[in-house]
Amino acid sequence: MSDGGAAAGSRKVRQRQRRRERQAVPRPYVVKFVLTEQEYADFRAAAERLGLAQGAYAAEASLAAARMANPPMPDPFREALVELMQASGQVRRIGVNLNQAVAALNATGADPGNLLPYAAACLRAVQRLDGIAEAVRRRIR
């Protein structure tokens, strides 16, 4: 049984992201290859680190190998941007939950039980953002 809700949620996230510009020259040829579960996890993680779609990463990496050139490498600023975007979304979601917990506290006068965990999660997310910001600051000095 699949989780249709999770799939629909991930589609919504993809729809909100701006599409990247296409290649200047179309790529009419398709190459297919098969990976194990672990290989696919590694492949997917590498594409995400570079901020590339899986097909774009596969094309760039295979062309680099064919041309005996350096494969695509992570751009520290792109990595920082991806981290900041993920952390920003996380803080937004935590903020919504924290606001709901505070509203429940204000309405009833009793701790709804989730106020402290949401506050702690918010603190962790802000600390993560602070760490990313500090790493970016060190890189651009």
Buried (B, 14 or more C-beta within 10 A) or exposed (E): EEEEEEEEEEEEEEEEEEEEEEEEEEEEEEEEEEEEEEEEEEBEEBBBBBBBEEEBBBBBBEEBEEEEEEEBEEEEEEBBBBBBEEBEEBBEEBEEBBEBBBEBBEEEEEEBEBBEEBBEBBEEBEEBBEEBBEEBEEEEE
